[in-house]
Amino acid sequence: MPLMAISFLTNCGNNNPPDPPEPEPEGIGDALKFTCNSDNGSLNIYSGSYEPEDPTSNVSTNIKYVVKDASDQEKDRGELIIDGAKEQHEYTLCNDLKKGDSVYLYGNNPSGFNKIEIAIDEEGKPILKNITDITFYTGDNDNFSVSGNIMSLIKETDFDQLKKAPGLGCFNLLFASDIDEEPVNDEKKYHCNITDASELCIPCTGDLSHATLFANCKTLEKAPKLPAMDLELGCYSGMFVGCEKLVVAPELPAFTLAYGCYSDMFRGCTSLKSAPELQAATLADSCYMRMFAHCENLKTAPSIIKADEFKPGCCFQMFFECNNLKTAPMTIEASKLAENCCEEMFYGCDSLVTAPNLPSTELANCCYYGMFLECAALTKVFELPATTLRESCYSRMFYQCEALTQAPIIKAKTLEESSCSYMFAHCTQLTIKAASSGGYPFFTCPSGKTEATYDMFFDTIGDFASGDKLNPGQVCYCEQPA
């Protein structure tokens, strides 16, 4: 049967017009462009090749550039071939830019602009073969904005038609800066002083394609839009790590995630105050891992984190040491949890008062391990409805929550190894009694693996502060403070 006939039959009986195509991202047809916003500026390239096993395998990178002034008059043009076999090298593109000058960048690099090469060892395990990074850098006091379609570095014509960033690590570290402010042993430090990337077009992703793209770019104030709906392995990992001036995060519209795609994405963005909403219904391993870690001024988390199924490590240390986080997601929910999925998710969130609702009933090993570890201001928690616990699922969940005076209702009927160990240890304001004296019952120890309750209430107030395990059938009462 002809292909056209098959396409026709798929719409049989449907008289509705087809859905309109998604609008193209802004700037998709414009080449990548640096614009100088300071009185003088220079644009340069640093190229480094690390751990080369076989330098002859490295492919050279091609860059063409056109320089125009503020009135769009051409000032210069040229072409640069970067030898991927050189371990370190510096190149000057333009060293006499004036305010308003723009540098347009093109290339023909079908295997990727930057490259991470992986080999397979004798045991069938992947090993790093080589990393080739090309990073743009500017003068220390320069000020640039960047706009246009980043894919013009891959193909100088028809780059707006490209649907995937090629290779592995295609744009890794492209606009990154060295992490140390002061040189060590006269070592030169490189800075890419971009303040505004709001008109940069990043239409698609690839494996590790934009990982650490703006890493430690301490001047960046405005982030690019990220319209891609199909994400790839680690594609945005560490994308804005250390961007201390970034105040507003871009929207994240993707519904289906990939392994590590958002991991460390905003780690250390100390000016970020509000997290973007997370639309994805299908998560992946480590997808949100340390996504907002060390965002010291973050006050508001996404309103809800809900998915069909959580994946291993998906929210591991997601808000680690967000010291000013006051509003957690209202609900964190999936029909099925996974190992370590929410481990240490809010570790060290000193200002968090109310925990999210956790209605999931199908738990996994270590799923909530240390979830609220050292949340010193936490006072309000919700019921834990799961009846079948897993290994270490609640272990250290509220460890050292020093302001906690109310324990959640725990409906567990089956225990596993260490499932409740140290759950409330060092909650020094929490009073737990073996018999009611005005408090409410919140936990009845099931029969079976009662060793899972060792040190459950260690260093609390009341009858179980010594940390011994509970006896089967023991009812635990939480007393209200006077």
C-alpha positions in Angstrom: 0.0 0.0 0.0 1.4 3.4 -0.8 2.6 5.5 2.1 0.2 8.3 1.2 -2.7 5.9 1.6 -1.5 4.8 5.0 -1.4 8.5 6.1 -4.9 9.0 4.8 -6.3 6.0 6.7 -4.9 7.2 10.0 -7.3 10.2 9.8 -10.3 8.2 8.6 -13.5 9.5 10.2 -11.9 12.6 11.6 -13.2 15.7 9.9 -11.5 18.1 12.3 -8.7 20.2 10.8 -5.2 19.1 11.8 -3.5 20.8 14.7 -1.6 23.9 13.6 2.2 23.5 13.7 4.0 24.8 16.7 5.3 28.3 16.3 9.0 28.5 15.5 11.2 29.8 18.3 12.2 33.4 18.1 15.5 34.0 16.3 15.7 30.5 14.8 16.6 32.0 11.4 19.3 34.4 12.7 22.9 33.3 13.1 24.6 33.3 16.5 25.7 36.8 17.3 27.8 38.5 20.0 27.0 42.2 20.4 29.5 44.5 22.3 27.8 46.7 24.9 31.0 48.2 26.3 33.0 51.0 24.8 35.7 48.5 23.7 35.7 44.8 23.6 37.5 41.6 22.3 36.1 38.2 21.4 38.5 35.3 21.6 38.4 31.5 21.7 40.1 29.0 24.0 40.4 25.4 22.9 41.4 22.6 25.1 41.7 18.8 24.6 41.9 16.7 27.7 42.8 13.0 28.3 43.6 12.4 24.6 43.9 8.7 24.0 44.3 9.1 20.2 44.7 12.8 19.2 44.7 11.9 15.5 41.0 11.0 15.9 40.1 14.6 16.7 38.2 16.4 14.1 39.0 20.1 13.4 36.3 22.7 14.1 35.4 25.3 11.5 34.3 28.8 12.4 33.4 31.7 10.1 32.8 35.1 11.4 31.5 38.5 10.1 31.9 41.7 12.0 29.4 44.6 11.6 29.1 47.9 13.2 26.0 49.4 14.8 24.8 50.6 11.4 25.1 47.1 10.0 28.1 48.0 7.9 30.6 45.1 7.5 34.0 45.8 9.1 35.7 42.4 8.9 35.2 38.7 8.1 37.3 35.6 8.4 37.6 31.9 8.9 39.2 29.9 11.7 40.2 26.3 11.8 40.7 24.9 15.3 42.9 21.8 15.4 41.2 19.4 17.8 44.5 17.5 18.4 46.1 20.5 20.2 45.8 20.2 24.0 45.4 23.9 24.6 45.4 26.9 22.3 44.1 30.5 22.2 42.7 32.2 19.1 41.7 35.9 18.6 38.6 36.6 16.6 38.2 40.3 17.1 40.2 42.5 19.5 39.1 46.0 18.6 35.3 45.9 18.9 33.4 49.1 19.6 30.1 49.6 21.3 27.3 48.4 19.1 29.6 46.1 17.0 28.3 42.6 16.4 30.1 39.4 15.5 28.1 36.8 13.5 29.3 33.2 13.8 28.8 30.3 11.4 30.3 26.9 11.0 30.2 23.5 9.3 30.6 21.0 12.0 28.2 18.1 11.4 29.7 15.9 14.1 29.3 18.6 16.8 31.1 21.9 17.8 32.5 20.5 21.0 33.1 16.8 21.4 33.2 14.2 24.1 34.5 10.9 22.9 33.7 7.7 24.7 35.4 4.3 24.1 34.5 0.8 25.4 37.1 -1.0 27.4 37.8 -4.8 27.4 35.1 -5.3 30.0 32.5 -3.6 27.9 32.4 -0.5 30.1 32.4 3.0 28.7 35.5 5.1 29.4 36.4 8.7 28.5 38.5 8.8 25.4 38.8 12.5 24.9 37.1 15.9 25.5 37.6 18.8 23.2 36.1 22.0 24.5 35.9 25.3 22.6 35.0 28.3 24.8 34.4 31.9 23.9 36.0 34.4 26.2 36.1 38.2 26.4 38.2 40.9 28.0 37.8 41.0 31.8 35.9 44.3 31.7 33.9 43.7 28.6 30.1 43.5 28.4 28.4 41.4 25.7 24.9 40.1 24.8 24.4 37.0 22.8 21.5 36.3 20.4 20.5 34.3 17.3 20.4 30.6 16.7 23.3 28.6 18.3 22.9 26.0 15.6 24.6 28.2 13.0 27.8 26.8 14.5 26.8 23.4 13.1 25.7 24.4 9.6 26.1 27.8 8.1 23.0 27.5 5.9 19.6 26.1 6.7 20.6 25.8 10.3 17.0 26.6 11.2 16.0 23.2 9.9 18.2 21.2 12.3 16.3 19.2 14.8 19.0 17.8 17.1 22.4 18.9 18.3 24.9 16.3 17.0 27.5 14.3 18.8 28.1 14.2 22.5 28.6 17.5 24.4 28.0 19.6 21.3 28.0 23.0 23.1 29.5 22.0 26.4 31.2 25.0 28.2 30.7 27.2 25.2 30.1 30.5 27.2 31.6 29.3 30.5 34.1 31.1 32.7 36.8 29.8 35.0 35.5 29.2 38.5 38.5 30.8 40.3 38.5 34.6 40.4 42.2 34.8 41.1 44.9 33.1 39.0 46.8 30.3 40.6 50.6 30.1 39.9 50.3 32.7 37.1 47.7 30.5 35.3 45.5 32.6 33.0 41.8 32.7 33.8 39.1 33.0 31.1 35.9 35.0 31.5 32.9 35.2 29.1 31.2 38.4 30.2 27.7 37.9 28.8 24.9 39.8 30.6 22.0 39.2 28.3 21.2 35.9 26.6 17.4 36.5 26.4 17.4 36.5 22.6 19.6 33.4 22.2 17.8 30.7 20.4 18.4 27.1 21.6 15.8 25.2 19.5 16.8 21.6 20.1 19.0 19.4 22.3 21.3 16.4 22.1 23.2 14.2 24.5 25.0 16.6 27.0 24.5 19.2 24.3 24.2 22.3 26.5 25.8 21.0 29.7 27.6 23.7 31.6 26.9 26.1 28.7 27.1 29.2 31.0 29.0 27.6 33.9 30.3 30.3 36.3 29.3 33.1 34.0 29.0 35.5 36.9 27.8 38.4 34.7 24.7 36.6 33.2 21.5 38.3 34.2 19.0 37.2 31.5 18.8 33.5 30.4 17.8 32.2 27.0 14.4 30.6 26.3 14.4 26.8 26.2 11.5 25.7 24.0 12.6 22.2 23.3 10.0 19.6 24.1 12.2 16.5 23.5 15.1 16.4 25.9 18.2 14.2 25.7 20.7 12.7 28.2 22.2 15.5 30.4 21.3 18.1 27.8 20.9 21.0 30.3 23.0 19.6 33.1 24.9 22.4 34.9 23.7 24.8 32.3 23.7 27.9 34.6 25.8 26.5 37.5 27.4 29.4 39.4 25.6 32.2 37.5 25.4 34.4 40.6 23.5 37.3 39.0 20.7 35.2 37.3 17.4 36.4 38.9 14.8 34.7 36.7 14.9 31.2 35.4 13.7 30.3 31.9 10.4 28.4 31.5 10.8 24.6 31.2 8.0 23.3 29.0 9.2 19.8 28.2 6.8 17.0 29.2 9.2 14.0 28.7 12.6 14.1 30.4 15.8 12.2 30.0 18.6 11.0 32.3 20.1 13.9 34.2 18.6 16.5 31.8 18.1 19.2 34.5 20.7 18.0 37.0 22.7 20.8 38.7 21.1 23.2 36.2 20.8 26.2 38.5 23.2 25.0 41.3 24.8 28.0 42.9 22.5 30.6 41.3 22.5 32.7 44.4 20.3 35.5 43.1 17.5 33.2 41.9 14.4 33.8 44.0 11.7 31.6 42.3 11.9 28.3 40.6 10.1 27.7 37.3 7.1 25.4 37.1 7.9 21.8 36.1 5.5 20.5 33.4 6.9 17.0 32.9 4.7 14.0 33.5 7.4 11.5 32.5 10.5 11.7 34.6 13.9 10.0 34.2 16.8 8.9 36.4 18.5 11.9 38.2 16.5 14.4 36.0 16.1 17.0 38.8 19.2 16.0 40.9 20.7 19.0 42.7 18.7 21.3 40.3 18.5 24.2 42.7 21.2 23.2 45.2 22.9 26.1 47.0 20.4 28.7 45.5 20.7 30.6 48.8 18.0 33.2 48.0 15.4 30.8 46.4 12.2 31.4 48.3 9.6 29.6 46.2 9.7 26.1 44.7 7.5 24.8 41.9 3.9 24.6 43.1 3.7 20.8 42.5 5.9 17.9 41.4 3.7 15.2 40.1 4.4 12.4 37.6 3.1 9.1 36.5 6.2 7.4 38.0 9.3 8.6 39.8 12.7 7.3 38.7 15.8 6.5 40.7 17.5 9.7 42.1 15.1 11.9 40.2 14.8 14.5 43.0 18.0 13.7 44.9 19.2 16.9 46.8 17.0 19.0 44.5 16.9 21.9 47.0 20.0 21.1 48.9 20.9 24.0 51.3 18.4 26.4 49.9 18.6 28.3 53.1 15.8 30.8 52.4 13.3 28.4 50.8 10.0 29.2 52.5 7.5 27.6 50.1 7.9 23.9 49.1 5.7 22.3 46.4 2.2 21.7 47.8 2.3 18.1 46.7 5.0 15.7 45.6 3.3 12.6 44.2 3.6 9.7 41.8 1.7 6.5 41.5 5.0 4.6 42.1 8.2 5.9 43.7 11.7 4.7 43.0 15.0 4.1 44.9 16.5 7.3 46.3 14.0 9.4 44.3 13.5 12.1 47.0 16.6 11.4 49.1 17.8 14.5 50.9 15.6 16.6 48.7 15.3 19.5 51.2 18.5 18.8 53.1 19.5 22.0 55.0 16.5 24.1 54.0 16.7 26.2 57.2 13.6 28.4 56.5 11.2 25.7 55.4 8.2 25.6 57.7 5.6 23.4 55.9 6.5 20.1 54.3 4.7 19.1 51.1 1.9 16.6 51.0 3.2 13.1 50.2 0.2 11.0 49.2 2.1 8.2 47.4 1.5 4.7 48.8 3.8 2.6 46.7 7.2 3.3 48.2 10.8 2.2 47.3 14.1 1.7 49.0 15.4 5.0 50.4 12.7 6.9 48.6 12.4 9.5 51.4 15.7 9.0 53.0 16.9 12.2 54.8 14.2 14.2 52.8 14.0 17.0 55.4 17.4 16.5 57.1 18.3 19.5 59.2 15.2 21.6 58.2 15.6 23.6 61.4 12.3 25.6 61.0 10.0 22.7 59.9 6.9 22.6 62.1 4.0 21.3 59.9 4.0 17.8 58.3 1.3 15.7 56.6 0.1 12.1 57.0 2.2 9.3 55.6 -0.4 7.0 54.1 1.7 4.1 52.9 1.0 0.8 54.6 4.0 -1.2 53.2 7.3 0.3 53.9 10.6 -0.4 52.1 14.2 -0.5 53.2 15.3 2.8 54.7 12.3 4.6 53.1 11.7 6.8 56.1 15.3 6.6 57.5 16.5 10.1 58.8 13.5 11.6 57.1 13.1 14.4 59.8 16.6 14.0 61.3 17.5 17.1 63.4 14.3 19.1 62.6 14.8 21.0 65.8 11.5 23.0 65.7 9.3 20.0 64.9 6.6 19.5 67.7 4.0 17.5 65.7 4.7 14.1 64.2 2.8 12.9 61.1 0.3 10.1 61.2 2.2 7.0 60.0 -0.1 4.2 58.7 2.6 1.6 58.2 1.6 -2.1 58.7 4.7 -3.7 57.3 8.3 -2.8 58.0 11.6 -3.5 56.2 15.2 -3.2 57.3 16.0 0.3 58.6 12.7 1.7 57.2 12.2 4.0 60.2 15.7 4.2 61.7 16.6 7.7 63.0 13.4 9.0 61.4 13.0 11.7 64.1 16.4 11.6 65.7 17.6 14.8 67.3 14.1 16.4 66.9 14.7 18.0 70.3 11.3 19.7 70.6 9.3 16.5 69.8 7.7 14.8 72.8 6.8 11.1 72.2 5.1 9.0 74.9 4.3 5.3 75.3 0.9 6.1 76.8 -1.6 8.9 76.2 -1.5 11.9 78.4 -3.4 14.3 76.2 -1.5 13.6 73.0 -2.6 11.9 69.8 -1.6 8.4 68.6 0.4 8.6 65.3 2.2 5.3 65.0 1.6 1.7 66.0 4.6 -0.5 65.6 3.8 -3.5 63.4 5.0 -7.0 64.2 7.9 -8.4 62.2 11.1 -6.5 61.6 10.9 -4.2 64.6 14.6 -3.6 64.4 13.6 -1.1 61.6 12.6 1.2 64.5 16.0 1.4 66.2 16.8 5.0 67.1 13.6 6.2 65.5 13.1 8.7 68.3 16.7 9.1 69.5 17.3 12.4 71.4 13.7 13.4 71.4 11.7 14.2 74.6 9.8 11.4 76.3 9.8 7.6 76.6 11.9 6.6 73.5 14.8 9.1 73.6 17.4 6.4 74.4 16.9 4.9 70.9 15.8 1.4 71.7 13.7 -0.4 69.1 9.9 -0.5 69.6 7.9 -3.6 70.7 5.3 -5.0 68.3 2.0 -3.3 68.9 3.5 -0.3 70.7 1.4 2.8 70.2 3.3 6.0 70.1 1.7 9.3 71.2 2.8 12.8 70.2 2.3 15.3 73.0 1.5 18.9 72.2 3.8 21.5 73.7 2.4 23.4 76.7 
